[in-house]
Amino acid sequence: MFSLDGQVVAVFRHQGRLYAMENACAHEDGPIGEGEVRGTCVVCPYHDWQYDFTTGACITDPERPRATWSVREEGGQVWLGPQLSAGSDSRGGEHDDGMEVIRT
């Protein structure tokens, strides 16, 4: 993970190429970069929302893409460049993770 202007960005490597995407899940801000990678898809470790890290597209809810940035590797350093696509500001949504609210 990297920080860019106060934004946490996850960087993925696929077939020798780097991709940079907003690290906060559109569901409940889970750390996408800590999720399981399946091809070009990453699965949020909180509630299994899925994203294509090459485009920022949200597979679970197409209305909620994540922002992406240009990225390159040079001299052992990772460089983040201009933002390529905007992400949705929407958050929340239903999920069934087996948790229940306990009221006292």
N, CA, C and O atoms as a GROMACS GRO file, in nm:
protein
  416
    1MET      N    1   0.083  -0.117   0.000
    1MET     CA    2   0.000   0.000   0.000
    1MET      C    3   0.089   0.125   0.000
    1MET      O    4   0.199   0.125   0.054
    2PHE      N    5   0.037   0.227  -0.062
    2PHE     CA    6   0.107   0.354  -0.071
    2PHE      C    7   0.009   0.465  -0.037
    2PHE      O    8  -0.112   0.449  -0.053
    3SER      N    9   0.060   0.576   0.009
    3SER     CA   10  -0.023   0.692   0.037
    3SER      C   11   0.007   0.799  -0.068
    3SER      O   12   0.123   0.830  -0.095
    4LEU      N   13  -0.098   0.854  -0.126
    4LEU     CA   14  -0.084   0.956  -0.229
    4LEU      C   15  -0.186   1.065  -0.201
    4LEU      O   16  -0.306   1.045  -0.216
    5ASP      N   17  -0.137   1.182  -0.160
    5ASP     CA   18  -0.225   1.294  -0.129
    5ASP      C   19  -0.336   1.255  -0.031
    5ASP      O   20  -0.451   1.294  -0.049
    6GLY      N   21  -0.300   1.179   0.072
    6GLY     CA   22  -0.397   1.139   0.174
    6GLY      C   23  -0.483   1.020   0.137
    6GLY      O   24  -0.565   0.976   0.217
    7GLN      N   25  -0.466   0.968   0.020
    7GLN     CA   26  -0.542   0.852  -0.029
    7GLN      C   27  -0.454   0.728  -0.020
    7GLN      O   28  -0.337   0.732  -0.060
    8VAL      N   29  -0.508   0.617   0.033
    8VAL     CA   30  -0.431   0.493   0.037
    8VAL      C   31  -0.457   0.417  -0.093
    8VAL      O   32  -0.572   0.394  -0.131
    9VAL      N   33  -0.350   0.379  -0.158
    9VAL     CA   34  -0.356   0.315  -0.289
    9VAL      C   35  -0.292   0.176  -0.280
    9VAL      O   36  -0.183   0.162  -0.226
   10ALA      N   37  -0.361   0.076  -0.332
   10ALA     CA   38  -0.308  -0.060  -0.339
   10ALA      C   39  -0.246  -0.080  -0.477
   10ALA      O   40  -0.303  -0.038  -0.577
   11VAL      N   41  -0.130  -0.145  -0.481
   11VAL     CA   42  -0.063  -0.172  -0.608
   11VAL      C   43  -0.057  -0.323  -0.627
   11VAL      O   44  -0.020  -0.398  -0.537
   12PHE      N   45  -0.096  -0.365  -0.747
   12PHE     CA   46  -0.101  -0.507  -0.782
   12PHE      C   47  -0.008  -0.532  -0.900
   12PHE      O   48   0.008  -0.445  -0.986
   13ARG      N   49   0.051  -0.650  -0.904
   13ARG     CA   50   0.132  -0.690  -1.019
   13ARG      C   51   0.063  -0.809  -1.085
   13ARG      O   52   0.029  -0.908  -1.019
   14HIS      N   53   0.043  -0.798  -1.215
   14HIS     CA   54  -0.018  -0.908  -1.291
   14HIS      C   55   0.055  -0.919  -1.424
   14HIS      O   56   0.064  -0.822  -1.499
   15GLN      N   57   0.107  -1.037  -1.452
   15GLN     CA   58   0.180  -1.066  -1.575
   15GLN      C   59   0.286  -0.959  -1.603
   15GLN      O   60   0.300  -0.912  -1.716
   16GLY      N   61   0.360  -0.921  -1.498
   16GLY     CA   62   0.471  -0.828  -1.512
   16GLY      C   63   0.433  -0.681  -1.516
   16GLY      O   64   0.521  -0.596  -1.526
   17ARG      N   65   0.306  -0.651  -1.509
   17ARG     CA   66   0.261  -0.512  -1.516
   17ARG      C   67   0.202  -0.469  -1.382
   17ARG      O   68   0.141  -0.550  -1.312
   18LEU      N   69   0.221  -0.342  -1.345
   18LEU     CA   70   0.168  -0.289  -1.220
   18LEU      C   71   0.037  -0.214  -1.244
   18LEU      O   72   0.017  -0.151  -1.348
   19TYR      N   73  -0.052  -0.223  -1.146
   19TYR     CA   74  -0.180  -0.153  -1.148
   19TYR      C   75  -0.201  -0.090  -1.011
   19TYR      O   76  -0.168  -0.150  -0.909
   20ALA      N   77  -0.256   0.030  -1.007
   20ALA     CA   78  -0.280   0.101  -0.881
   20ALA      C   79  -0.428   0.136  -0.870
   20ALA      O   80  -0.488   0.189  -0.963
   21MET      N   81  -0.485   0.103  -0.753
   21MET     CA   82  -0.628   0.123  -0.731
   21MET      C   83  -0.652   0.169  -0.588
   21MET      O   84  -0.578   0.133  -0.497
   22GLU      N   85  -0.754   0.249  -0.570
   22GLU     CA   86  -0.796   0.293  -0.436
   22GLU      C   87  -0.810   0.172  -0.344
   22GLU      O   88  -0.868   0.071  -0.384
   23ASN      N   89  -0.757   0.181  -0.225
   23ASN     CA   90  -0.754   0.067  -0.135
   23ASN      C   91  -0.882   0.048  -0.054
   23ASN      O   92  -0.901  -0.059   0.003
   24ALA      N   93  -0.969   0.147  -0.046
   24ALA     CA   94  -1.090   0.138   0.037
   24ALA      C   95  -1.207   0.078  -0.040
   24ALA      O   96  -1.247   0.130  -0.144
   25CYS      N   97  -1.261  -0.033   0.011
   25CYS     CA   98  -1.376  -0.098  -0.051
   25CYS      C   99  -1.496  -0.004  -0.048
   25CYS      O  100  -1.515   0.070   0.048
   26ALA      N  101  -1.576  -0.008  -0.153
   26ALA     CA  102  -1.696   0.077  -0.163
   26ALA      C  103  -1.808   0.031  -0.071
   26ALA      O  104  -1.909   0.100  -0.057
   27HIS      N  105  -1.791  -0.083  -0.009
   27HIS     CA  106  -1.894  -0.133   0.081
   27HIS      C  107  -1.876  -0.072   0.220
   27HIS      O  108  -1.960   0.006   0.264
   28GLU      N  109  -1.768  -0.109   0.288
   28GLU     CA  110  -1.744  -0.057   0.423
   28GLU      C  111  -1.597  -0.020   0.445
   28GLU      O  112  -1.544  -0.036   0.555
   29ASP      N  113  -1.533   0.030   0.339
   29ASP     CA  114  -1.394   0.077   0.345
   29ASP      C  115  -1.292  -0.029   0.384
   29ASP      O  116  -1.187   0.004   0.439
   30GLY      N  117  -1.322  -0.155   0.357
   30GLY     CA  118  -1.227  -0.263   0.386
   30GLY      C  119  -1.099  -0.244   0.305
   30GLY      O  120  -1.102  -0.182   0.200
   31PRO      N  121  -0.987  -0.298   0.353
   31PRO     CA  122  -0.858  -0.285   0.286
   31PRO      C  123  -0.845  -0.379   0.166
   31PRO      O  124  -0.798  -0.492   0.181
   32ILE      N  125  -0.886  -0.334   0.052
   32ILE     CA  126  -0.887  -0.416  -0.069
   32ILE      C  127  -0.750  -0.480  -0.096
   32ILE      O  128  -0.743  -0.596  -0.136
   33GLY      N  129  -0.645  -0.406  -0.074
   33GLY     CA  130  -0.510  -0.455  -0.102
   33GLY      C  131  -0.469  -0.576  -0.018
   33GLY      O  132  -0.370  -0.642  -0.050
   34GLU      N  133  -0.543  -0.604   0.087
   34GLU     CA  134  -0.514  -0.720   0.171
   34GLU      C  135  -0.597  -0.841   0.129
   34GLU      O  136  -0.589  -0.947   0.191
   35GLY      N  137  -0.677  -0.825   0.024
   35GLY     CA  138  -0.765  -0.932  -0.020
   35GLY      C  139  -0.696  -1.035  -0.108
   35GLY      O  140  -0.582  -1.017  -0.151
   36GLU      N  141  -0.767  -1.143  -0.134
   36GLU     CA  142  -0.718  -1.251  -0.220
   36GLU      C  143  -0.726  -1.208  -0.366
   36GLU      O  144  -0.826  -1.154  -0.411
   37VAL      N  145  -0.618  -1.232  -0.438
   37VAL     CA  146  -0.612  -1.200  -0.581
   37VAL      C  147  -0.644  -1.326  -0.661
   37VAL      O  148  -0.586  -1.432  -0.638
   38ARG      N  149  -0.736  -1.311  -0.756
   38ARG     CA  150  -0.776  -1.420  -0.846
   38ARG      C  151  -0.769  -1.367  -0.988
   38ARG      O  152  -0.863  -1.305  -1.036
   39GLY      N  153  -0.660  -1.391  -1.055
   39GLY     CA  154  -0.642  -1.334  -1.189
   39GLY      C  155  -0.627  -1.184  -1.177
   39GLY      O  156  -0.536  -1.136  -1.109
   40THR      N  157  -0.716  -1.107  -1.242
   40THR     CA  158  -0.714  -0.961  -1.231
   40THR      C  159  -0.822  -0.912  -1.135
   40THR      O  160  -0.855  -0.793  -1.132
   41CYS      N  161  -0.874  -1.003  -1.056
   41CYS     CA  162  -0.978  -0.970  -0.958
   41CYS      C  163  -0.918  -0.976  -0.818
   41CYS      O  164  -0.840  -1.066  -0.787
   42VAL      N  165  -0.956  -0.880  -0.734
   42VAL     CA  166  -0.917  -0.884  -0.593
   42VAL      C  167  -1.046  -0.886  -0.511
   42VAL      O  168  -1.142  -0.815  -0.543
   43VAL      N  169  -1.047  -0.966  -0.405
   43VAL     CA  170  -1.166  -0.984  -0.321
   43VAL      C  171  -1.142  -0.917  -0.186
   43VAL      O  172  -1.046  -0.950  -0.116
   44CYS      N  173  -1.228  -0.822  -0.150
   44CYS     CA  174  -1.213  -0.752  -0.023
   44CYS      C  175  -1.220  -0.854   0.092
   44CYS      O  176  -1.310  -0.938   0.094
   45PRO      N  177  -1.128  -0.846   0.187
   45PRO     CA  178  -1.126  -0.943   0.296
   45PRO      C  179  -1.240  -0.926   0.397
   45PRO      O  180  -1.260  -1.014   0.480
   46TYR      N  181  -1.315  -0.817   0.392
   46TYR     CA  182  -1.423  -0.796   0.488
   46TYR      C  183  -1.551  -0.870   0.450
   46TYR      O  184  -1.602  -0.951   0.528
   47HIS      N  185  -1.603  -0.842   0.331
   47HIS     CA  186  -1.733  -0.900   0.292
   47HIS      C  187  -1.736  -0.952   0.149
   47HIS      O  188  -1.842  -0.964   0.089
   48ASP      N  189  -1.618  -0.982   0.096
   48ASP     CA  190  -1.604  -1.049  -0.035
   48ASP      C  191  -1.649  -0.967  -0.156
   48ASP      O  192  -1.677  -1.025  -0.261
   49TRP      N  193  -1.655  -0.836  -0.146
   49TRP     CA  194  -1.682  -0.757  -0.265
   49TRP      C  195  -1.563  -0.774  -0.358
   49TRP      O  196  -1.449  -0.783  -0.313
   50GLN      N  197  -1.590  -0.778  -0.490
   50GLN     CA  198  -1.485  -0.806  -0.587
   50GLN      C  199  -1.463  -0.689  -0.681
   50GLN      O  200  -1.557  -0.618  -0.720
   51TYR      N  201  -1.336  -0.669  -0.718
   51TYR     CA  202  -1.295  -0.559  -0.805
   51TYR      C  203  -1.196  -0.608  -0.909
   51TYR      O  204  -1.115  -0.696  -0.882
   52ASP      N  205  -1.203  -0.550  -1.028
   52ASP     CA  206  -1.102  -0.573  -1.131
   52ASP      C  207  -0.997  -0.464  -1.112
   52ASP      O  208  -1.023  -0.348  -1.140
   53PHE      N  209  -0.879  -0.503  -1.064
   53PHE     CA  210  -0.780  -0.401  -1.032
   53PHE      C  211  -0.716  -0.338  -1.156
   53PHE      O  212  -0.645  -0.239  -1.144
   54THR      N  213  -0.741  -0.393  -1.275
   54THR     CA  214  -0.687  -0.331  -1.397
   54THR      C  215  -0.769  -0.211  -1.441
   54THR      O  216  -0.719  -0.124  -1.512
   55THR      N  217  -0.895  -0.205  -1.399
   55THR     CA  218  -0.984  -0.095  -1.439
   55THR      C  219  -1.049  -0.022  -1.322
   55THR      O  220  -1.101   0.088  -1.340
   56GLY      N  221  -1.046  -0.082  -1.203
   56GLY     CA  222  -1.115  -0.025  -1.087
   56GLY      C  223  -1.262  -0.064  -1.081
   56GLY      O  224  -1.332  -0.023  -0.989
   57ALA      N  225  -1.309  -0.141  -1.178
   57ALA     CA  226  -1.451  -0.179  -1.184
   57ALA      C  227  -1.488  -0.265  -1.064
   57ALA      O  228  -1.414  -0.355  -1.024
   58CYS      N  229  -1.604  -0.237  -1.006
   58CYS     CA  230  -1.657  -0.319  -0.898
   58CYS      C  231  -1.746  -0.425  -0.962
   58CYS      O  232  -1.846  -0.393  -1.026
   59ILE      N  233  -1.710  -0.550  -0.944
   59ILE     CA  234  -1.787  -0.659  -1.001
   59ILE      C  235  -1.914  -0.683  -0.921
   59ILE      O  236  -2.018  -0.719  -0.977
   60THR      N  237  -1.906  -0.663  -0.790
   60THR     CA  238  -2.020  -0.685  -0.702
   60THR      C  239  -2.130  -0.583  -0.725
   60THR      O  240  -2.248  -0.618  -0.728
   61ASP      N  241  -2.093  -0.456  -0.742
   61ASP     CA  242  -2.189  -0.349  -0.767
   61ASP      C  243  -2.127  -0.254  -0.870
   61ASP      O  244  -2.049  -0.166  -0.834
   62PRO      N  245  -2.162  -0.271  -0.997
   62PRO     CA  246  -2.100  -0.192  -1.104
   62PRO      C  247  -2.114  -0.041  -1.090
   62PRO      O  248  -2.045   0.035  -1.158
   63GLU      N  249  -2.202   0.003  -1.002
   63GLU     CA  250  -2.220   0.147  -0.980
   63GLU      C  251  -2.112   0.204  -0.886
   63GLU      O  252  -2.110   0.325  -0.862
   64ARG      N  253  -2.023   0.119  -0.835
   64ARG     CA  254  -1.926   0.164  -0.735
   64ARG      C  255  -1.781   0.130  -0.771
   64ARG      O  256  -1.717   0.053  -0.700
   65PRO      N  257  -1.730   0.186  -0.879
   65PRO     CA  258  -1.590   0.160  -0.914
   65PRO      C  259  -1.495   0.225  -0.813
   65PRO      O  260  -1.534   0.313  -0.737
   66ARG      N  261  -1.371   0.181  -0.814
   66ARG     CA  262  -1.265   0.241  -0.734
   66ARG      C  263  -1.178   0.324  -0.826
   66ARG      O  264  -1.166   0.293  -0.945
   67ALA      N  265  -1.117   0.428  -0.773
   67ALA     CA  266  -1.027   0.513  -0.851
   67ALA      C  267  -0.901   0.434  -0.888
   67ALA      O  268  -0.860   0.344  -0.815
   68THR      N  269  -0.843   0.468  -1.001
   68THR     CA  270  -0.717   0.407  -1.044
   68THR      C  271  -0.616   0.516  -1.080
   68THR      O  272  -0.653   0.629  -1.112
   69TRP      N  273  -0.488   0.480  -1.074
   69TRP     CA  274  -0.379   0.572  -1.106
   69TRP      C  275  -0.281   0.505  -1.200
   69TRP      O  276  -0.272   0.382  -1.206
   70SER      N  277  -0.210   0.587  -1.275
   70SER     CA  278  -0.100   0.532  -1.355
   70SER      C  279   0.011   0.494  -1.257
   70SER      O  280   0.028   0.558  -1.153
   71VAL      N  281   0.085   0.392  -1.292
   71VAL     CA  282   0.191   0.344  -1.204
   71VAL      C  283   0.302   0.283  -1.289
   71VAL      O  284   0.276   0.221  -1.393
   72ARG      N  285   0.425   0.301  -1.244
   72ARG     CA  286   0.538   0.239  -1.312
   72ARG      C  287   0.645   0.206  -1.210
   72ARG      O  288   0.648   0.261  -1.100
   73GLU      N  289   0.732   0.116  -1.248
   73GLU     CA  290   0.843   0.076  -1.164
   73GLU      C  291   0.971   0.113  -1.236
   73GLU      O  292   0.991   0.078  -1.353
   74GLU      N  293   1.058   0.183  -1.165
   74GLU     CA  294   1.183   0.225  -1.226
   74GLU      C  295   1.292   0.227  -1.119
   74GLU      O  296   1.275   0.288  -1.014
   75GLY      N  297   1.402   0.160  -1.145
   75GLY     CA  298   1.513   0.158  -1.051
   75GLY      C  299   1.477   0.104  -0.914
   75GLY      O  300   1.530   0.148  -0.812
   76GLY      N  301   1.386   0.007  -0.912
   76GLY     CA  302   1.345  -0.052  -0.785
   76GLY      C  303   1.244   0.032  -0.707
   76GLY      O  304   1.206  -0.004  -0.596
   77GLN      N  305   1.200   0.142  -0.765
   77GLN     CA  306   1.102   0.230  -0.702
   77GLN      C  307   0.968   0.220  -0.775
   77GLN      O  308   0.964   0.200  -0.896
   78VAL      N  309   0.860   0.233  -0.700
   78VAL     CA  310   0.726   0.238  -0.759
   78VAL      C  311   0.683   0.383  -0.765
   78VAL      O  312   0.684   0.453  -0.664
   79TRP      N  313   0.644   0.426  -0.882
   79TRP     CA  314   0.601   0.565  -0.904
   79TRP      C  315   0.453   0.568  -0.937
   79TRP      O  316   0.408   0.500  -1.030
   80LEU      N  317   0.378   0.647  -0.861
   80LEU     CA  318   0.236   0.667  -0.891
   80LEU      C  319   0.221   0.798  -0.966
   80LEU      O  320   0.278   0.900  -0.927
   81GLY      N  321   0.144   0.794  -1.073
   81GLY     CA  322   0.125   0.913  -1.156
   81GLY      C  323  -0.016   0.967  -1.145
   81GLY      O  324  -0.082   0.949  -1.043
   82PRO      N  325  -0.062   1.032  -1.250
   82PRO     CA  326  -0.195   1.093  -1.248
   82PRO      C  327  -0.307   0.990  -1.232
   82PRO      O  328  -0.294   0.874  -1.271
   83GLN      N  329  -0.415   1.037  -1.175
   83GLN     CA  330  -0.533   0.951  -1.160
   83GLN      C  331  -0.590   0.923  -1.298
   83GLN      O  332  -0.605   1.014  -1.380
   84LEU      N  333  -0.622   0.796  -1.324
   84LEU     CA  334  -0.675   0.755  -1.454
   84LEU      C  335  -0.828   0.750  -1.455
   84LEU      O  336  -0.890   0.782  -1.556
   85SER      N  337  -0.887   0.711  -1.341
   85SER     CA  338  -1.033   0.703  -1.334
   85SER      C  339  -1.078   0.736  -1.193
   85SER      O  340  -1.006   0.715  -1.096
   86ALA      N  341  -1.198   0.789  -1.184
   86ALA     CA  342  -1.254   0.828  -1.054
   86ALA      C  343  -1.330   0.710  -0.993
   86ALA      O  344  -1.382   0.624  -1.064
   87GLY      N  345  -1.335   0.709  -0.862
   87GLY     CA  346  -1.411   0.608  -0.791
   87GLY      C  347  -1.541   0.667  -0.738
   87GLY      O  348  -1.555   0.789  -0.730
   88SER      N  349  -1.633   0.581  -0.703
   88SER     CA  350  -1.760   0.622  -0.645
   88SER      C  351  -1.741   0.662  -0.500
   88SER      O  352  -1.658   0.604  -0.430
   89ASP      N  353  -1.817   0.760  -0.454
   89ASP     CA  354  -1.815   0.800  -0.314
   89ASP      C  355  -1.918   0.723  -0.232
   89ASP      O  356  -1.922   0.737  -0.110
   90SER      N  357  -2.002   0.642  -0.297
   90SER     CA  358  -2.107   0.566  -0.227
   90SER      C  359  -2.045   0.462  -0.136
   90SER      O  360  -1.943   0.401  -0.168
   91ARG      N  361  -2.106   0.443  -0.020
   91ARG     CA  362  -2.062   0.343   0.075
   91ARG      C  363  -2.183   0.272   0.133
   91ARG      O  364  -2.295   0.322   0.126
   92GLY      N  365  -2.158   0.155   0.191
   92GLY     CA  366  -2.263   0.080   0.258
   92GLY      C  367  -2.327  -0.022   0.168
   92GLY      O  368  -2.292  -0.034   0.050
   93GLY      N  369  -2.419  -0.096   0.224
   93GLY     CA  370  -2.489  -0.199   0.150
   93GLY      C  371  -2.509  -0.320   0.236
   93GLY      O  372  -2.447  -0.334   0.341
   94GLU      N  373  -2.596  -0.405   0.193
   94GLU     CA  374  -2.628  -0.524   0.271
   94GLU      C  375  -2.521  -0.631   0.254
   94GLU      O  376  -2.451  -0.637   0.153
   95HIS      N  377  -2.510  -0.714   0.355
   95HIS     CA  378  -2.422  -0.829   0.350
   95HIS      C  379  -2.465  -0.927   0.458
   95HIS      O  380  -2.531  -0.889   0.555
   96ASP      N  381  -2.429  -1.050   0.440
   96ASP     CA  382  -2.462  -1.152   0.538
   96ASP      C  383  -2.332  -1.216   0.584
   96ASP      O  384  -2.285  -1.313   0.525
   97ASP      N  385  -2.275  -1.158   0.690
   97ASP     CA  386  -2.148  -1.212   0.741
   97ASP      C  387  -2.168  -1.289   0.871
   97ASP      O  388  -2.070  -1.325   0.936
   98GLY      N  389  -2.293  -1.313   0.909
   98GLY     CA  390  -2.321  -1.388   1.030
   98GLY      C  391  -2.317  -1.306   1.158
   98GLY      O  392  -2.341  -1.359   1.266
   99MET      N  393  -2.285  -1.178   1.146
   99MET     CA  394  -2.278  -1.092   1.264
   99MET      C  395  -2.416  -1.034   1.295
   99MET      O  396  -2.497  -1.011   1.205
  100GLU      N  397  -2.441  -1.012   1.422
  100GLU     CA  398  -2.567  -0.953   1.465
  100GLU      C  399  -2.540  -0.836   1.558
  100GLU      O  400  -2.443  -0.836   1.634
  101VAL      N  401  -2.625  -0.737   1.552
  101VAL     CA  402  -2.616  -0.622   1.643
  101VAL      C  403  -2.674  -0.665   1.775
  101VAL      O  404  -2.785  -0.720   1.781
  102ILE      N  405  -2.600  -0.641   1.882
  102ILE     CA  406  -2.649  -0.674   2.017
  102ILE      C  407  -2.684  -0.544   2.087
  102ILE      O  408  -2.601  -0.454   2.100
  103ARG      N  409  -2.804  -0.536   2.130
  103ARG     CA  410  -2.849  -0.415   2.202
  103ARG      C  411  -2.851  -0.444   2.351
  103ARG      O  412  -2.898  -0.549   2.394
  104THR      N  413  -2.801  -0.351   2.428
  104THR     CA  414  -2.799  -0.370   2.573
  104THR      C  415  -2.912  -0.296   2.641
  104THR      O  416  -2.925  -0.302   2.763
   0.00000   0.00000   0.00000
